[in-house]
C-alpha cells in the first residue's frame, strides 16, 4: 500500500518505518527542513532502540522516503496518517493547530479518495475538526472528492516503540464507513497474523480510549508514589506492599513501581488535556486532578530527602546525578524529574556532575551552558569529587554498581535513589547511607 505519514517525531517516524518494514511504500512528510535533511543524510533526529537500523534498511530498499513537499506527500498515499505534535496549550488543552493545518493541506491538494488517519493523541471531537478542515478546502476549490477520517491512536512506549508497533497488544480503529475500515484491516493484517488484535469502534470512543489509557497508567504511578511516601512515615516497606498487591490478578504488577514521578511527552500532557476536555464538557475529573497534583509534588521528593540529610544550604557541594532522561532507553527530557532536581540543587548553590548514556545532548540544549553543570562520560566519572549520588533514571547500567568504589569516591557516602534500584541492605553493607522511596 502507498502510505503518507505527516510528521517525523516519535510517533510518525516509528509508524512510517514499521509500516515500510512490512512492505508498504511510505513517504514521510515534515515541514522541518533540517529534520528531513538529517534523515536524508543518514541521521536520525530521535533516539529509539532499533529504529535507526530499521530506517536505513527500508530507505535502502526504496520503501521509505522523506520529503518537505506537501503536494507530493498528499498525492502519494491513499492513507494519510497525521502524526504531528499536540503540545499543551496555556490552559492545559491540546493545541490542535498542527493537526488542523495538516488536514487542511490534504484537502488543498487531494485529487482522489483519501483516508485521513489521526495518529496523533487528540481530544474527543478532533476528527470532526479534521473533517471540517478538509471539507473547507475542498469547497474552496469547488471539488467534490470523497474522503474518510479515522481515529487510530498509538500505544507506543518510548524506549520500546518499535517492538510495540511490530507486536501490538491491540490496534484501536475508530471509523464509521466500510471503505475506510476495509483499508485499515488490510493495512494492519501483517501485524496480527497470530490472532485478531484490531478493536473496531466509533471515532469518538477511539479518541477517548487513548487518553483513558494514559490517564489510568498515570493514576497507578501517582497512587504508588503516595503509598510509598505513606510507607516511610508508617515504617512499612513499599517493595513488600507492591508484591502483596501486585499478586492480585485484578491489579497486576505493571506500573506499580514508586519513584520520583512520571514525565515525558505523553502522560503529563494527556492527563492535563483530559482534565480540560472534561471541564469543557461540564465535568470535573477529581481523581485525575489529584493524580496530576501528586505527580508535581513527587518530583520534589528527592530534593527534600537531600536537604533533610545534608541541609538546605548546599553551597560548595557537588552532586553526582545518574540519569537525565525521563525514563531509560530514550533521550526525551520533556517533563523529566531530573529537571526539577537540578533546578533545586542549583538554587541551593550546589554543582552537578551528570551522566546519562544518551540524553546529555538534550540536557545541554534545555539547560544551556552553566559552569555549575558538568556532563560526565561514565557513571563513575560523575562521582569524581562529588559529595553524594542521586539516581534519577533507571538505566540498566546502574543496576549492579561497585558499591565499594562508589563509597571510595564520594565525600559523603550517601546515595539518594529515586528509582529504588537496590535492595537497601546491599549498599548499606558496603558502608553507604541509602535513601530510597518508601523503603526501610
C-alpha positions, 0 to 999 in steps of 0.5 A, spaced: 500 500 500 502 507 498 502 510 505 503 518 507 505 519 514 505 527 516 510 528 521 517 525 523 517 525 531 516 519 535 510 517 533 510 518 525 517 516 524 516 509 528 509 508 524 512 510 517 518 505 518 514 499 521 509 500 516 515 500 510 518 494 514 512 490 512 512 492 505 508 498 504 511 504 500 511 510 505 513 517 504 514 521 510 512 528 510 515 534 515 515 541 514 522 541 518 527 542 513 533 540 517 529 534 520 528 531 513 535 533 511 538 529 517 534 523 515 536 524 508 543 524 510 543 518 514 541 521 521 536 520 525 533 526 529 530 521 535 533 516 539 529 509 539 532 502 540 532 499 533 529 504 529 535 507 526 537 500 523 530 499 521 530 506 517 536 505 513 534 498 511 527 500 508 530 507 505 535 502 502 530 498 499 526 504 496 520 503 501 521 509 505 522 516 503 522 523 506 520 529 503 518 537 505 513 537 499 506 537 501 503 536 494 507 530 493 506 527 500 498 528 499 498 525 492 502 519 494 498 515 499 491 513 499 492 513 507 494 519 510 496 518 517 497 525 521 502 524 526 504 531 528 505 534 535 499 536 540 503 540 545 499 543 551 496 549 550 496 555 556 490 552 559 492 545 559 488 543 552 491 540 546 493 545 541 490 542 535 493 547 530 498 542 527 493 537 526 488 542 523 493 545 518 495 538 516 488 536 514 487 542 511 493 541 506 490 534 504 484 537 502 488 543 498 491 538 494 487 531 494 485 529 487 482 522 489 479 518 495 483 519 501 483 516 508 485 521 513 488 517 519 489 521 526 495 518 529 496 523 533 493 523 541 487 528 540 481 530 544 474 527 543 471 531 537 478 532 533 476 528 527 470 532 526 475 538 526 479 534 521 473 533 517 471 540 517 478 542 515 478 538 509 471 539 507 473 547 507 478 546 502 475 542 498 469 547 497 474 552 496 476 549 490 469 547 488 471 539 488 467 534 490 472 528 492 470 523 497 474 522 503 474 518 510 477 520 517 479 515 522 481 515 529 487 510 530 491 512 536 498 509 538 500 505 544 507 506 543 512 506 549 518 510 548 524 506 549 520 500 546 516 503 540 518 499 535 517 492 538 510 495 540 508 497 533 511 490 530 507 486 536 501 490 538 497 488 544 491 491 540 490 496 534 484 501 536 480 503 529 475 508 530 471 509 523 464 509 521 464 507 513 466 500 510 471 503 505 475 506 510 475 500 515 476 495 509 483 499 508 485 499 515 484 491 516 488 490 510 493 495 512 494 492 519 493 484 517 501 483 517 501 485 524 496 480 527 497 474 523 497 470 530 490 472 532 485 478 531 488 484 535 484 490 531 478 493 536 473 496 531 469 502 534 466 509 533 471 515 532 469 518 538 470 512 543 477 511 539 479 518 541 477 517 548 480 510 549 487 513 548 487 518 553 483 513 558 489 509 557 494 514 559 490 517 564 489 510 568 497 508 567 498 515 570 493 514 576 497 507 578 504 511 578 501 517 582 497 512 587 504 508 588 508 514 589 503 516 595 503 509 598 510 509 598 511 516 601 505 513 606 510 507 607 516 511 610 512 515 615 508 508 617 515 504 617 512 499 612 516 497 606 513 499 599 517 493 595 513 488 600 506 492 599 507 492 591 508 484 591 502 483 596 498 487 591 501 486 585 499 478 586 492 480 585 490 478 578 485 484 578 491 489 579 497 486 576 504 488 577 505 493 571 506 500 573 506 499 580 513 501 581 514 508 586 519 513 584 520 520 583 514 521 578 512 520 571 514 525 565 515 525 558 511 527 552 505 523 553 502 522 560 503 529 563 500 532 557 494 527 556 492 527 563 492 535 563 488 535 556 483 530 559 482 534 565 480 540 560 476 536 555 472 534 561 471 541 564 469 543 557 464 538 557 461 540 564 465 535 568 470 535 573 475 529 573 477 529 581 481 523 581 485 525 575 486 532 578 489 529 584 493 524 580 496 530 576 497 534 583 501 528 586 505 527 580 508 535 581 509 534 588 513 527 587 518 530 583 520 534 589 521 528 593 528 527 592 530 534 593 527 534 600 530 527 602 537 531 600 536 537 604 533 533 610 540 529 610 545 534 608 541 541 609 538 546 605 544 550 604 548 546 599 553 551 597 560 548 595 557 541 594 557 537 588 552 532 586 553 526 582 546 525 578 545 518 574 540 519 569 537 525 565 532 522 561 525 521 563 525 514 563 531 509 560 532 507 553 530 514 550 533 521 550 526 525 551 527 530 557 520 533 556 517 533 563 523 529 566 524 529 574 531 530 573 529 537 571 526 539 577 532 536 581 537 540 578 533 546 578 533 545 586 540 543 587 542 549 583 538 554 587 541 551 593 548 553 590 550 546 589 554 543 582 552 537 578 556 532 575 551 528 570 551 522 566 546 519 562 548 514 556 544 518 551 540 524 553 546 529 555 545 532 548 538 534 550 540 536 557 545 541 554 540 544 549 534 545 555 539 547 560 544 551 556 551 552 558 552 553 566 559 552 569 555 549 575 553 543 570 558 538 568 556 532 563 560 526 565 562 520 560 561 514 565 557 513 571 563 513 575 566 519 572 560 523 575 562 521 582 569 524 581 569 529 587 562 529 588 559 529 595 553 524 594 549 520 588 542 521 586 539 516 581 534 519 577 533 514 571 533 507 571 538 505 566 540 498 566 547 500 567 546 502 574 543 496 576 549 492 579 554 498 581 561 497 585 558 499 591 565 499 594 568 504 589 562 508 589 563 509 597 571 510 595 569 516 591 564 520 594 565 525 600 559 523 603 557 516 602 550 517 601 546 515 595 539 518 594 535 513 589 529 515 586 528 509 582 529 504 588 534 500 584 537 496 590 535 492 595 537 497 601 541 492 605 546 491 599 549 498 599 548 499 606 553 493 607 558 496 603 558 502 608 553 507 604 547 511 607 541 509 602 535 513 601 530 510 597 522 511 596 518 508 601 523 503 603 526 501 610 
